[in-house]
Amino acid sequence: MSNKDDINIDLFTSVSVIITPHENGFSLGIIDSKPDSERDIATYIAKGMVKMAIDQPDVLYEKGVMAFESSILEPNGQDDTDNVFDLIEFKNKKDLH
């Protein structure tokens, strides 16, 4: 994992997963300005997040509830885990291809 202070996030080259309430549950979308030929690890993770939300919404909902509960219990409202990952560190692992 990387130090949060060393990471510059460029919103114009990032991939965003959009989740919004809908009358039948929720709607999902991905905003990725890169062409298909330039897909990267963030694109694949975003696509996986959407796929999991469609296939197992109950699991993700429960994880979200647990995450909010644990953040309430943590001092200063902060989670005890680092939420910034250096994805380049994982790039060559077989399970990410």
Stockholm file with secondary structure:
# STOCKHOLM 1.0

chainA/1-97         MSNKDDINIDLFTSVSVIITPHENGFSLGIIDSKPDSERDIATYIAKGMVKMAIDQPDVLYEKGVMAFESSILEPNGQDDTDNVFDLIEFKNKKDLH
#=GR chainA/1-97 SS CCCGGGCCCCTTSCEEEEEEEETTEEEEEEEECSCGGGCCHHHHHHHHHHHHHHHCHHHHHHHHHHHHHHHHHSGGGCCSSCCCCCHHHHTTCGGGC
#=GC SS_cons        CCCGGGCCCCTTSCEEEEEEEETTEEEEEEEECSCGGGCCHHHHHHHHHHHHHHHCHHHHHHHHHHHHHHHHHSGGGCCSSCCCCCHHHHTTCGGGC
//
